[in-house]
Amino acid sequence: MQNKKTPFRKCIVTQEMKPKKELLRIVRSPEGEVFLDPTSKKSGRGAYISNDQAVIDEAEKKGILSRHLKTEVPAELYNELRRYHLRSQLK
């Protein structure tokens, strides 16, 4: 039996390659809606960031997600990312 390859993606904030499961995927849908995609299966332009409080704060401060997704990212999304990060730390 062959071992499965671990898919890697690059965090758009830190530029580090990490296993896909360690990153959060944010998607801009074709309709222009921006949201967190915990399943990594939604269609649209995606961006990956590390599941880390400091990285989320830096992304918000520098507007990196807005630049990458080419649309305005609401502040509520950053709050949702922080909540998701906290929940994942408790598991």
PyMOL Python script that loads the backbone (N, CA, C, O; Angstrom):
from pymol import cmd

cmd.read_pdbstr("""\
ATOM      1  N   MET A   1       0.842  -1.188   0.000  1.00  0.00           N
ATOM      2  CA  MET A   1       0.000   0.000   0.000  1.00  0.00           C
ATOM      3  C   MET A   1       0.886   1.250   0.000  1.00  0.00           C
ATOM      4  O   MET A   1       1.822   1.360   0.791  1.00  0.00           O
ATOM      5  N   GLN A   2       0.578   2.172  -0.887  1.00  0.00           N
ATOM      6  CA  GLN A   2       1.376   3.383  -1.026  1.00  0.00           C
ATOM      7  C   GLN A   2       0.892   4.473  -0.082  1.00  0.00           C
ATOM      8  O   GLN A   2      -0.308   4.615   0.155  1.00  0.00           O
ATOM      9  N   ASN A   3       1.837   5.242   0.456  1.00  0.00           N
ATOM     10  CA  ASN A   3       1.476   6.384   1.297  1.00  0.00           C
ATOM     11  C   ASN A   3       0.976   7.516   0.409  1.00  0.00           C
ATOM     12  O   ASN A   3       1.492   7.740  -0.686  1.00  0.00           O
ATOM     13  N   LYS A   4      -0.047   8.231   0.905  1.00  0.00           N
ATOM     14  CA  LYS A   4      -0.567   9.378   0.170  1.00  0.00           C
ATOM     15  C   LYS A   4       0.391  10.551   0.308  1.00  0.00           C
ATOM     16  O   LYS A   4       1.017  10.736   1.352  1.00  0.00           O
ATOM     17  N   LYS A   5       0.498  11.329  -0.737  1.00  0.00           N
ATOM     18  CA  LYS A   5       1.290  12.557  -0.667  1.00  0.00           C
ATOM     19  C   LYS A   5       0.525  13.595   0.137  1.00  0.00           C
ATOM     20  O   LYS A   5      -0.697  13.701   0.026  1.00  0.00           O
ATOM     21  N   THR A   6       1.242  14.355   0.940  1.00  0.00           N
ATOM     22  CA  THR A   6       0.632  15.448   1.693  1.00  0.00           C
ATOM     23  C   THR A   6       0.654  16.693   0.822  1.00  0.00           C
ATOM     24  O   THR A   6       1.727  17.146   0.422  1.00  0.00           O
ATOM     25  N   PRO A   7      -0.528  17.260   0.518  1.00  0.00           N
ATOM     26  CA  PRO A   7      -0.532  18.482  -0.300  1.00  0.00           C
ATOM     27  C   PRO A   7      -0.033  19.678   0.505  1.00  0.00           C
ATOM     28  O   PRO A   7      -0.429  19.872   1.654  1.00  0.00           O
ATOM     29  N   PHE A   8       0.831  20.469  -0.105  1.00  0.00           N
ATOM     30  CA  PHE A   8       1.362  21.674   0.518  1.00  0.00           C
ATOM     31  C   PHE A   8       0.810  22.896  -0.195  1.00  0.00           C
ATOM     32  O   PHE A   8       0.559  22.870  -1.400  1.00  0.00           O
ATOM     33  N   ARG A   9       0.625  23.968   0.567  1.00  0.00           N
ATOM     34  CA  ARG A   9       0.201  25.252   0.015  1.00  0.00           C
ATOM     35  C   ARG A   9       1.046  26.337   0.664  1.00  0.00           C
ATOM     36  O   ARG A   9       1.636  26.124   1.724  1.00  0.00           O
ATOM     37  N   LYS A  10       1.103  27.511   0.018  1.00  0.00           N
ATOM     38  CA  LYS A  10       1.904  28.612   0.537  1.00  0.00           C
ATOM     39  C   LYS A  10       1.025  29.627   1.259  1.00  0.00           C
ATOM     40  O   LYS A  10       0.010  30.071   0.721  1.00  0.00           O
ATOM     41  N   CYS A  11       1.418  29.993   2.480  1.00  0.00           N
ATOM     42  CA  CYS A  11       0.739  31.049   3.225  1.00  0.00           C
ATOM     43  C   CYS A  11       1.057  32.372   2.530  1.00  0.00           C
ATOM     44  O   CYS A  11       2.222  32.679   2.276  1.00  0.00           O
ATOM     45  N   ILE A  12       0.022  33.151   2.224  1.00  0.00           N
ATOM     46  CA  ILE A  12       0.257  34.412   1.500  1.00  0.00           C
ATOM     47  C   ILE A  12       0.849  35.495   2.397  1.00  0.00           C
ATOM     48  O   ILE A  12       1.298  36.527   1.899  1.00  0.00           O
ATOM     49  N   VAL A  13       0.855  35.277   3.707  1.00  0.00           N
ATOM     50  CA  VAL A  13       1.416  36.263   4.634  1.00  0.00           C
ATOM     51  C   VAL A  13       2.883  35.959   4.903  1.00  0.00           C
ATOM     52  O   VAL A  13       3.741  36.830   4.753  1.00  0.00           O
ATOM     53  N   THR A  14       3.171  34.716   5.301  1.00  0.00           N
ATOM     54  CA  THR A  14       4.542  34.360   5.690  1.00  0.00           C
ATOM     55  C   THR A  14       5.361  33.789   4.541  1.00  0.00           C
ATOM     56  O   THR A  14       6.581  33.674   4.652  1.00  0.00           O
ATOM     57  N   GLN A  15       4.708  33.428   3.438  1.00  0.00           N
ATOM     58  CA  GLN A  15       5.352  32.819   2.273  1.00  0.00           C
ATOM     59  C   GLN A  15       5.948  31.444   2.584  1.00  0.00           C
ATOM     60  O   GLN A  15       6.823  30.978   1.855  1.00  0.00           O
ATOM     61  N   GLU A  16       5.491  30.791   3.649  1.00  0.00           N
ATOM     62  CA  GLU A  16       5.975  29.461   4.011  1.00  0.00           C
ATOM     63  C   GLU A  16       5.102  28.394   3.366  1.00  0.00           C
ATOM     64  O   GLU A  16       3.883  28.542   3.281  1.00  0.00           O
ATOM     65  N   MET A  17       5.733  27.326   2.917  1.00  0.00           N
ATOM     66  CA  MET A  17       4.999  26.173   2.421  1.00  0.00           C
ATOM     67  C   MET A  17       4.659  25.298   3.623  1.00  0.00           C
ATOM     68  O   MET A  17       5.538  24.933   4.403  1.00  0.00           O
ATOM     69  N   LYS A  18       3.371  24.963   3.768  1.00  0.00           N
ATOM     70  CA  LYS A  18       2.918  24.155   4.888  1.00  0.00           C
ATOM     71  C   LYS A  18       1.913  23.131   4.386  1.00  0.00           C
ATOM     72  O   LYS A  18       1.325  23.309   3.320  1.00  0.00           O
ATOM     73  N   PRO A  19       1.711  22.049   5.153  1.00  0.00           N
ATOM     74  CA  PRO A  19       0.647  21.111   4.778  1.00  0.00           C
ATOM     75  C   PRO A  19      -0.695  21.838   4.739  1.00  0.00           C
ATOM     76  O   PRO A  19      -0.985  22.682   5.587  1.00  0.00           O
ATOM     77  N   LYS A  20      -1.494  21.498   3.756  1.00  0.00           N
ATOM     78  CA  LYS A  20      -2.777  22.164   3.531  1.00  0.00           C
ATOM     79  C   LYS A  20      -3.653  22.181   4.784  1.00  0.00           C
ATOM     80  O   LYS A  20      -4.379  23.148   5.012  1.00  0.00           O
ATOM     81  N   LYS A  21      -3.593  21.129   5.593  1.00  0.00           N
ATOM     82  CA  LYS A  21      -4.436  21.036   6.793  1.00  0.00           C
ATOM     83  C   LYS A  21      -4.043  22.033   7.877  1.00  0.00           C
ATOM     84  O   LYS A  21      -4.842  22.297   8.776  1.00  0.00           O
ATOM     85  N   GLU A  22      -2.839  22.595   7.819  1.00  0.00           N
ATOM     86  CA  GLU A  22      -2.381  23.564   8.812  1.00  0.00           C
ATOM     87  C   GLU A  22      -2.742  25.004   8.436  1.00  0.00           C
ATOM     88  O   GLU A  22      -2.461  25.938   9.187  1.00  0.00           O
ATOM     89  N   LEU A  23      -3.361  25.172   7.278  1.00  0.00           N
ATOM     90  CA  LEU A  23      -3.676  26.507   6.776  1.00  0.00           C
ATOM     91  C   LEU A  23      -5.189  26.729   6.735  1.00  0.00           C
ATOM     92  O   LEU A  23      -5.969  25.777   6.704  1.00  0.00           O
ATOM     93  N   LEU A  24      -5.582  27.992   6.734  1.00  0.00           N
ATOM     94  CA  LEU A  24      -6.976  28.382   6.572  1.00  0.00           C
ATOM     95  C   LEU A  24      -7.159  28.875   5.139  1.00  0.00           C
ATOM     96  O   LEU A  24      -6.334  29.631   4.626  1.00  0.00           O
ATOM     97  N   ARG A  25      -8.237  28.447   4.500  1.00  0.00           N
ATOM     98  CA  ARG A  25      -8.512  28.881   3.128  1.00  0.00           C
ATOM     99  C   ARG A  25      -9.625  29.916   3.144  1.00  0.00           C
ATOM    100  O   ARG A  25     -10.695  29.690   3.710  1.00  0.00           O
ATOM    101  N   ILE A  26      -9.359  31.042   2.521  1.00  0.00           N
ATOM    102  CA  ILE A  26     -10.342  32.111   2.377  1.00  0.00           C
ATOM    103  C   ILE A  26     -10.660  32.198   0.884  1.00  0.00           C
ATOM    104  O   ILE A  26      -9.758  32.172   0.047  1.00  0.00           O
ATOM    105  N   VAL A  27     -11.944  32.301   0.562  1.00  0.00           N
ATOM    106  CA  VAL A  27     -12.384  32.253  -0.832  1.00  0.00           C
ATOM    107  C   VAL A  27     -13.167  33.501  -1.200  1.00  0.00           C
ATOM    108  O   VAL A  27     -13.958  34.012  -0.407  1.00  0.00           O
ATOM    109  N   ARG A  28     -12.934  33.985  -2.414  1.00  0.00           N
ATOM    110  CA  ARG A  28     -13.801  35.002  -3.017  1.00  0.00           C
ATOM    111  C   ARG A  28     -14.607  34.265  -4.081  1.00  0.00           C
ATOM    112  O   ARG A  28     -14.060  33.788  -5.075  1.00  0.00           O
ATOM    113  N   SER A  29     -15.903  34.182  -3.857  1.00  0.00           N
ATOM    114  CA  SER A  29     -16.776  33.462  -4.792  1.00  0.00           C
ATOM    115  C   SER A  29     -16.917  34.251  -6.091  1.00  0.00           C
ATOM    116  O   SER A  29     -16.588  35.436  -6.140  1.00  0.00           O
ATOM    117  N   PRO A  30     -17.407  33.596  -7.139  1.00  0.00           N
ATOM    118  CA  PRO A  30     -17.630  34.319  -8.403  1.00  0.00           C
ATOM    119  C   PRO A  30     -18.595  35.504  -8.249  1.00  0.00           C
ATOM    120  O   PRO A  30     -18.564  36.445  -9.042  1.00  0.00           O
ATOM    121  N   GLU A  31     -19.456  35.448  -7.216  1.00  0.00           N
ATOM    122  CA  GLU A  31     -20.390  36.554  -6.960  1.00  0.00           C
ATOM    123  C   GLU A  31     -19.740  37.693  -6.174  1.00  0.00           C
ATOM    124  O   GLU A  31     -20.360  38.740  -5.988  1.00  0.00           O
ATOM    125  N   GLY A  32     -18.495  37.505  -5.708  1.00  0.00           N
ATOM    126  CA  GLY A  32     -17.782  38.545  -4.981  1.00  0.00           C
ATOM    127  C   GLY A  32     -17.841  38.417  -3.476  1.00  0.00           C
ATOM    128  O   GLY A  32     -17.288  39.263  -2.772  1.00  0.00           O
ATOM    129  N   GLU A  33     -18.495  37.385  -2.955  1.00  0.00           N
ATOM    130  CA  GLU A  33     -18.584  37.173  -1.513  1.00  0.00           C
ATOM    131  C   GLU A  33     -17.274  36.568  -1.003  1.00  0.00           C
ATOM    132  O   GLU A  33     -16.701  35.688  -1.646  1.00  0.00           O
ATOM    133  N   VAL A  34     -16.805  37.043   0.155  1.00  0.00           N
ATOM    134  CA  VAL A  34     -15.562  36.540   0.750  1.00  0.00           C
ATOM    135  C   VAL A  34     -15.913  35.791   2.032  1.00  0.00           C
ATOM    136  O   VAL A  34     -16.646  36.299   2.880  1.00  0.00           O
ATOM    137  N   PHE A  35     -15.371  34.555   2.163  1.00  0.00           N
ATOM    138  CA  PHE A  35     -15.708  33.745   3.334  1.00  0.00           C
ATOM    139  C   PHE A  35     -14.622  32.713   3.618  1.00  0.00           C
ATOM    140  O   PHE A  35     -13.798  32.402   2.758  1.00  0.00           O
ATOM    141  N   LEU A  36     -14.639  32.193   4.836  1.00  0.00           N
ATOM    142  CA  LEU A  36     -13.742  31.123   5.256  1.00  0.00           C
ATOM    143  C   LEU A  36     -14.258  29.814   4.677  1.00  0.00           C
ATOM    144  O   LEU A  36     -15.459  29.549   4.710  1.00  0.00           O
ATOM    145  N   ASP A  37     -13.361  29.000   4.151  1.00  0.00           N
ATOM    146  CA  ASP A  37     -13.730  27.708   3.564  1.00  0.00           C
ATOM    147  C   ASP A  37     -13.007  26.588   4.313  1.00  0.00           C
ATOM    148  O   ASP A  37     -11.931  26.164   3.892  1.00  0.00           O
ATOM    149  N   PRO A  38     -13.581  26.104   5.418  1.00  0.00           N
ATOM    150  CA  PRO A  38     -12.904  25.063   6.196  1.00  0.00           C
ATOM    151  C   PRO A  38     -12.779  23.734   5.445  1.00  0.00           C
ATOM    152  O   PRO A  38     -11.912  22.926   5.779  1.00  0.00           O
ATOM    153  N   THR A  39     -13.625  23.490   4.438  1.00  0.00           N
ATOM    154  CA  THR A  39     -13.558  22.230   3.687  1.00  0.00           C
ATOM    155  C   THR A  39     -12.550  22.290   2.546  1.00  0.00           C
ATOM    156  O   THR A  39     -12.160  21.250   2.014  1.00  0.00           O
ATOM    157  N   SER A  40     -12.124  23.483   2.166  1.00  0.00           N
ATOM    158  CA  SER A  40     -11.209  23.708   1.031  1.00  0.00           C
ATOM    159  C   SER A  40     -11.765  23.173  -0.285  1.00  0.00           C
ATOM    160  O   SER A  40     -11.002  22.768  -1.162  1.00  0.00           O
ATOM    161  N   LYS A  41     -13.084  23.168  -0.429  1.00  0.00           N
ATOM    162  CA  LYS A  41     -13.689  22.627  -1.644  1.00  0.00           C
ATOM    163  C   LYS A  41     -14.603  23.607  -2.372  1.00  0.00           C
ATOM    164  O   LYS A  41     -15.107  23.288  -3.449  1.00  0.00           O
ATOM    165  N   LYS A  42     -14.825  24.781  -1.813  1.00  0.00           N
ATOM    166  CA  LYS A  42     -15.703  25.758  -2.450  1.00  0.00           C
ATOM    167  C   LYS A  42     -15.027  26.323  -3.694  1.00  0.00           C
ATOM    168  O   LYS A  42     -13.802  26.418  -3.758  1.00  0.00           O
ATOM    169  N   SER A  43     -15.835  26.694  -4.678  1.00  0.00           N
ATOM    170  CA  SER A  43     -15.255  27.257  -5.891  1.00  0.00           C
ATOM    171  C   SER A  43     -15.026  28.753  -5.714  1.00  0.00           C
ATOM    172  O   SER A  43     -15.731  29.426  -4.962  1.00  0.00           O
ATOM    173  N   GLY A  44     -14.037  29.243  -6.414  1.00  0.00           N
ATOM    174  CA  GLY A  44     -13.694  30.659  -6.349  1.00  0.00           C
ATOM    175  C   GLY A  44     -12.202  30.837  -6.160  1.00  0.00           C
ATOM    176  O   GLY A  44     -11.454  29.867  -6.043  1.00  0.00           O
ATOM    177  N   ARG A  45     -11.784  32.083  -6.134  1.00  0.00           N
ATOM    178  CA  ARG A  45     -10.362  32.382  -5.930  1.00  0.00           C
ATOM    179  C   ARG A  45     -10.020  32.183  -4.464  1.00  0.00           C
ATOM    180  O   ARG A  45     -10.649  32.782  -3.592  1.00  0.00           O
ATOM    181  N   GLY A  46      -9.039  31.355  -4.191  1.00  0.00           N
ATOM    182  CA  GLY A  46      -8.686  31.038  -2.817  1.00  0.00           C
ATOM    183  C   GLY A  46      -7.346  31.611  -2.404  1.00  0.00           C
ATOM    184  O   GLY A  46      -6.470  31.865  -3.232  1.00  0.00           O
ATOM    185  N   ALA A  47      -7.209  31.809  -1.100  1.00  0.00           N
ATOM    186  CA  ALA A  47      -5.951  32.261  -0.509  1.00  0.00           C
ATOM    187  C   ALA A  47      -5.770  31.486   0.789  1.00  0.00           C
ATOM    188  O   ALA A  47      -6.728  31.266   1.529  1.00  0.00           O
ATOM    189  N   TYR A  48      -4.555  31.080   1.054  1.00  0.00           N
ATOM    190  CA  TYR A  48      -4.256  30.323   2.267  1.00  0.00           C
ATOM    191  C   TYR A  48      -3.439  31.173   3.226  1.00  0.00           C
ATOM    192  O   TYR A  48      -2.492  31.848   2.823  1.00  0.00           O
ATOM    193  N   ILE A  49      -3.821  31.131   4.515  1.00  0.00           N
ATOM    194  CA  ILE A  49      -2.995  31.770   5.543  1.00  0.00           C
ATOM    195  C   ILE A  49      -2.829  30.797   6.701  1.00  0.00           C
ATOM    196  O   ILE A  49      -3.678  29.937   6.936  1.00  0.00           O
ATOM    197  N   SER A  50      -1.730  30.946   7.414  1.00  0.00           N
ATOM    198  CA  SER A  50      -1.439  30.079   8.553  1.00  0.00           C
ATOM    199  C   SER A  50      -2.496  30.245   9.632  1.00  0.00           C
ATOM    200  O   SER A  50      -3.019  31.339   9.847  1.00  0.00           O
ATOM    201  N   ASN A  51      -2.799  29.154  10.300  1.00  0.00           N
ATOM    202  CA  ASN A  51      -3.780  29.167  11.393  1.00  0.00           C
ATOM    203  C   ASN A  51      -3.067  29.639  12.654  1.00  0.00           C
ATOM    204  O   ASN A  51      -2.835  28.860  13.579  1.00  0.00           O
ATOM    205  N   ASP A  52      -2.723  30.925  12.679  1.00  0.00           N
ATOM    206  CA  ASP A  52      -1.937  31.515  13.758  1.00  0.00           C
ATOM    207  C   ASP A  52      -2.453  32.932  14.011  1.00  0.00           C
ATOM    208  O   ASP A  52      -2.677  33.697  13.073  1.00  0.00           O
ATOM    209  N   GLN A  53      -2.634  33.268  15.273  1.00  0.00           N
ATOM    210  CA  GLN A  53      -3.188  34.576  15.653  1.00  0.00           C
ATOM    211  C   GLN A  53      -2.351  35.730  15.092  1.00  0.00           C
ATOM    212  O   GLN A  53      -2.900  36.692  14.554  1.00  0.00           O
ATOM    213  N   ALA A  54      -1.036  35.634  15.215  1.00  0.00           N
ATOM    214  CA  ALA A  54      -0.158  36.716  14.745  1.00  0.00           C
ATOM    215  C   ALA A  54      -0.249  36.888  13.230  1.00  0.00           C
ATOM    216  O   ALA A  54      -0.206  38.013  12.732  1.00  0.00           O
ATOM    217  N   VAL A  55      -0.373  35.795  12.503  1.00  0.00           N
ATOM    218  CA  VAL A  55      -0.470  35.860  11.040  1.00  0.00           C
ATOM    219  C   VAL A  55      -1.804  36.486  10.621  1.00  0.00           C
ATOM    220  O   VAL A  55      -1.850  37.285   9.685  1.00  0.00           O
ATOM    221  N   ILE A  56      -2.878  36.125  11.309  1.00  0.00           N
ATOM    222  CA  ILE A  56      -4.195  36.716  11.014  1.00  0.00           C
ATOM    223  C   ILE A  56      -4.155  38.222  11.272  1.00  0.00           C
ATOM    224  O   ILE A  56      -4.668  39.005  10.473  1.00  0.00           O
ATOM    225  N   ASP A  57      -3.544  38.626  12.390  1.00  0.00           N
ATOM    226  CA  ASP A  57      -3.434  40.054  12.717  1.00  0.00           C
ATOM    227  C   ASP A  57      -2.619  40.797  11.666  1.00  0.00           C
ATOM    228  O   ASP A  57      -2.984  41.900  11.260  1.00  0.00           O
ATOM    229  N   GLU A  58      -1.511  40.194  11.222  1.00  0.00           N
ATOM    230  CA  GLU A  58      -0.667  40.829  10.209  1.00  0.00           C
ATOM    231  C   GLU A  58      -1.405  40.957   8.878  1.00  0.00           C
ATOM    232  O   GLU A  58      -1.291  41.974   8.194  1.00  0.00           O
ATOM    233  N   ALA A  59      -2.158  39.924   8.515  1.00  0.00           N
ATOM    234  CA  ALA A  59      -2.932  39.969   7.261  1.00  0.00           C
ATOM    235  C   ALA A  59      -3.942  41.111   7.291  1.00  0.00           C
ATOM    236  O   ALA A  59      -4.134  41.804   6.292  1.00  0.00           O
ATOM    237  N   GLU A  60      -4.587  41.304   8.446  1.00  0.00           N
ATOM    238  CA  GLU A  60      -5.567  42.387   8.563  1.00  0.00           C
ATOM    239  C   GLU A  60      -4.879  43.747   8.534  1.00  0.00           C
ATOM    240  O   GLU A  60      -5.331  44.660   7.842  1.00  0.00           O
ATOM    241  N   LYS A  61      -3.797  43.883   9.277  1.00  0.00           N
ATOM    242  CA  LYS A  61      -3.082  45.159   9.378  1.00  0.00           C
ATOM    243  C   LYS A  61      -2.552  45.620   8.020  1.00  0.00           C
ATOM    244  O   LYS A  61      -2.647  46.799   7.678  1.00  0.00           O
ATOM    245  N   LYS A  62      -1.996  44.686   7.253  1.00  0.00           N
ATOM    246  CA  LYS A  62      -1.377  45.036   5.975  1.00  0.00           C
ATOM    247  C   LYS A  62      -2.321  44.922   4.780  1.00  0.00           C
ATOM    248  O   LYS A  62      -1.961  45.322   3.673  1.00  0.00           O
ATOM    249  N   GLY A  63      -3.531  44.381   4.988  1.00  0.00           N
ATOM    250  CA  GLY A  63      -4.484  44.261   3.882  1.00  0.00           C
ATOM    251  C   GLY A  63      -4.065  43.236   2.845  1.00  0.00           C
ATOM    252  O   GLY A  63      -4.400  43.369   1.668  1.00  0.00           O
ATOM    253  N   ILE A  64      -3.338  42.219   3.271  1.00  0.00           N
ATOM    254  CA  ILE A  64      -2.807  41.225   2.332  1.00  0.00           C
ATOM    255  C   ILE A  64      -3.927  40.422   1.667  1.00  0.00           C
ATOM    256  O   ILE A  64      -3.870  40.157   0.466  1.00  0.00           O
ATOM    257  N   LEU A  65      -4.939  40.035   2.439  1.00  0.00           N
ATOM    258  CA  LEU A  65      -6.048  39.266   1.850  1.00  0.00           C
ATOM    259  C   LEU A  65      -6.800  40.086   0.808  1.00  0.00           C
ATOM    260  O   LEU A  65      -7.153  39.571  -0.253  1.00  0.00           O
ATOM    261  N   SER A  66      -7.042  41.344   1.104  1.00  0.00           N
ATOM    262  CA  SER A  66      -7.744  42.207   0.148  1.00  0.00           C
ATOM    263  C   SER A  66      -6.977  42.314  -1.160  1.00  0.00           C
ATOM    264  O   SER A  66      -7.565  42.262  -2.241  1.00  0.00           O
ATOM    265  N   ARG A  67      -5.667  42.462  -1.057  1.00  0.00           N
ATOM    266  CA  ARG A  67      -4.831  42.552  -2.263  1.00  0.00           C
ATOM    267  C   ARG A  67      -4.854  41.247  -3.040  1.00  0.00           C
ATOM    268  O   ARG A  67      -5.002  41.249  -4.262  1.00  0.00           O
ATOM    269  N   HIS A  68      -4.707  40.130  -2.332  1.00  0.00           N
ATOM    270  CA  HIS A  68      -4.626  38.831  -3.002  1.00  0.00           C
ATOM    271  C   HIS A  68      -5.957  38.449  -3.662  1.00  0.00           C
ATOM    272  O   HIS A  68      -5.980  37.928  -4.777  1.00  0.00           O
ATOM    273  N   LEU A  69      -7.061  38.714  -2.958  1.00  0.00           N
ATOM    274  CA  LEU A  69      -8.373  38.338  -3.490  1.00  0.00           C
ATOM    275  C   LEU A  69      -8.973  39.407  -4.396  1.00  0.00           C
ATOM    276  O   LEU A  69     -10.019  39.195  -5.010  1.00  0.00           O
ATOM    277  N   LYS A  70      -8.304  40.559  -4.477  1.00  0.00           N
ATOM    278  CA  LYS A  70      -8.720  41.669  -5.339  1.00  0.00           C
ATOM    279  C   LYS A  70     -10.140  42.140  -5.032  1.00  0.00           C
ATOM    280  O   LYS A  70     -10.932  42.418  -5.932  1.00  0.00           O
ATOM    281  N   THR A  71     -10.441  42.220  -3.731  1.00  0.00           N
ATOM    282  CA  THR A  71     -11.721  42.740  -3.270  1.00  0.00           C
ATOM    283  C   THR A  71     -11.578  43.156  -1.820  1.00  0.00           C
ATOM    284  O   THR A  71     -10.614  42.778  -1.156  1.00  0.00           O
ATOM    285  N   GLU A  72     -12.525  43.930  -1.327  1.00  0.00           N
ATOM    286  CA  GLU A  72     -12.482  44.372   0.067  1.00  0.00           C
ATOM    287  C   GLU A  72     -12.885  43.209   0.981  1.00  0.00           C
ATOM    288  O   GLU A  72     -13.926  42.582   0.784  1.00  0.00           O
ATOM    289  N   VAL A  73     -12.043  42.935   1.981  1.00  0.00           N
ATOM    290  CA  VAL A  73     -12.322  41.869   2.948  1.00  0.00           C
ATOM    291  C   VAL A  73     -12.899  42.525   4.203  1.00  0.00           C
ATOM    292  O   VAL A  73     -12.246  43.375   4.808  1.00  0.00           O
ATOM    293  N   PRO A  74     -14.118  42.139   4.603  1.00  0.00           N
ATOM    294  CA  PRO A  74     -14.747  42.759   5.774  1.00  0.00           C
ATOM    295  C   PRO A  74     -14.027  42.398   7.073  1.00  0.00           C
ATOM    296  O   PRO A  74     -13.448  41.318   7.189  1.00  0.00           O
ATOM    297  N   ALA A  75     -14.068  43.303   8.045  1.00  0.00           N
ATOM    298  CA  ALA A  75     -13.433  43.071   9.352  1.00  0.00           C
ATOM    299  C   ALA A  75     -14.032  41.855  10.045  1.00  0.00           C
ATOM    300  O   ALA A  75     -13.344  41.178  10.809  1.00  0.00           O
ATOM    301  N   GLU A  76     -15.309  41.570   9.787  1.00  0.00           N
ATOM    302  CA  GLU A  76     -15.969  40.413  10.409  1.00  0.00           C
ATOM    303  C   GLU A  76     -15.286  39.103  10.010  1.00  0.00           C
ATOM    304  O   GLU A  76     -15.268  38.156  10.796  1.00  0.00           O
ATOM    305  N   LEU A  77     -14.725  39.035   8.797  1.00  0.00           N
ATOM    306  CA  LEU A  77     -14.027  37.816   8.376  1.00  0.00           C
ATOM    307  C   LEU A  77     -12.801  37.575   9.251  1.00  0.00           C
ATOM    308  O   LEU A  77     -12.523  36.437   9.627  1.00  0.00           O
ATOM    309  N   TYR A  78     -12.068  38.632   9.576  1.00  0.00           N
ATOM    310  CA  TYR A  78     -10.892  38.475  10.438  1.00  0.00           C
ATOM    311  C   TYR A  78     -11.314  37.999  11.833  1.00  0.00           C
ATOM    312  O   TYR A  78     -10.624  37.185  12.446  1.00  0.00           O
ATOM    313  N   ASN A  79     -12.447  38.506  12.332  1.00  0.00           N
ATOM    314  CA  ASN A  79     -12.960  38.043  13.622  1.00  0.00           C
ATOM    315  C   ASN A  79     -13.343  36.568  13.544  1.00  0.00           C
ATOM    316  O   ASN A  79     -13.107  35.813  14.487  1.00  0.00           O
ATOM    317  N   GLU A  80     -13.934  36.159  12.425  1.00  0.00           N
ATOM    318  CA  GLU A  80     -14.293  34.746  12.239  1.00  0.00           C
ATOM    319  C   GLU A  80     -13.036  33.883  12.183  1.00  0.00           C
ATOM    320  O   GLU A  80     -13.017  32.785  12.739  1.00  0.00           O
ATOM    321  N   LEU A  81     -11.989  34.365  11.520  1.00  0.00           N
ATOM    322  CA  LEU A  81     -10.723  33.615  11.463  1.00  0.00           C
ATOM    323  C   LEU A  81     -10.130  33.447  12.860  1.00  0.00           C
ATOM    324  O   LEU A  81      -9.615  32.381  13.195  1.00  0.00           O
ATOM    325  N   ARG A  82     -10.204  34.499  13.671  1.00  0.00           N
ATOM    326  CA  ARG A  82      -9.685  34.411  15.045  1.00  0.00           C
ATOM    327  C   ARG A  82     -10.487  33.404  15.868  1.00  0.00           C
ATOM    328  O   ARG A  82      -9.914  32.615  16.619  1.00  0.00           O
ATOM    329  N   ARG A  83     -11.811  33.431  15.725  1.00  0.00           N
ATOM    330  CA  ARG A  83     -12.652  32.459  16.448  1.00  0.00           C
ATOM    331  C   ARG A  83     -12.333  31.033  16.004  1.00  0.00           C
ATOM    332  O   ARG A  83     -12.234  30.128  16.833  1.00  0.00           O
ATOM    333  N   TYR A  84     -12.174  30.836  14.703  1.00  0.00           N
ATOM    334  CA  TYR A  84     -11.850  29.511  14.170  1.00  0.00           C
ATOM    335  C   TYR A  84     -10.499  29.043  14.709  1.00  0.00           C
ATOM    336  O   TYR A  84     -10.335  27.877  15.067  1.00  0.00           O
ATOM    337  N   HIS A  85      -9.537  29.960  14.765  1.00  0.00           N
ATOM    338  CA  HIS A  85      -8.211  29.642  15.311  1.00  0.00           C
ATOM    339  C   HIS A  85      -8.322  29.201  16.766  1.00  0.00           C
ATOM    340  O   HIS A  85      -7.729  28.196  17.157  1.00  0.00           O
ATOM    341  N   LEU A  86      -9.079  29.947  17.570  1.00  0.00           N
ATOM    342  CA  LEU A  86      -9.245  29.593  18.984  1.00  0.00           C
ATOM    343  C   LEU A  86      -9.909  28.242  19.145  1.00  0.00           C
ATOM    344  O   LEU A  86      -9.495  27.446  19.987  1.00  0.00           O
ATOM    345  N   ARG A  87     -10.942  27.969  18.346  1.00  0.00           N
ATOM    346  CA  ARG A  87     -11.619  26.661  18.425  1.00  0.00           C
ATOM    347  C   ARG A  87     -10.667  25.530  18.057  1.00  0.00           C
ATOM    348  O   ARG A  87     -10.694  24.468  18.678  1.00  0.00           O
ATOM    349  N   SER A  88      -9.827  25.752  17.052  1.00  0.00           N
ATOM    350  CA  SER A  88      -8.899  24.694  16.628  1.00  0.00           C
ATOM    351  C   SER A  88      -7.819  24.451  17.693  1.00  0.00           C
ATOM    352  O   SER A  88      -7.295  23.342  17.798  1.00  0.00           O
ATOM    353  N   GLN A  89      -7.491  25.463  18.468  1.00  0.00           N
ATOM    354  CA  GLN A  89      -6.497  25.298  19.542  1.00  0.00           C
ATOM    355  C   GLN A  89      -7.063  24.495  20.712  1.00  0.00           C
ATOM    356  O   GLN A  89      -6.315  23.833  21.432  1.00  0.00           O
ATOM    357  N   LEU A  90      -8.389  24.552  20.901  1.00  0.00           N
ATOM    358  CA  LEU A  90      -9.015  23.855  22.008  1.00  0.00           C
ATOM    359  C   LEU A  90      -9.184  22.365  21.742  1.00  0.00           C
ATOM    360  O   LEU A  90      -9.371  21.583  22.674  1.00  0.00           O
ATOM    361  N   LYS A  91      -9.117  21.968  20.470  1.00  0.00           N
ATOM    362  CA  LYS A  91      -9.317  20.545  20.122  1.00  0.00           C
ATOM    363  C   LYS A  91      -8.134  19.701  20.508  1.00  0.00           C
ATOM    364  O   LYS A  91      -8.141  18.490  20.286  1.00  0.00           O
TER     365      LYS A  91
END
""", "prot")
cmd.dss("prot")
cmd.show_as("cartoon", "prot")
cmd.util.cbc("prot")
cmd.orient("prot")
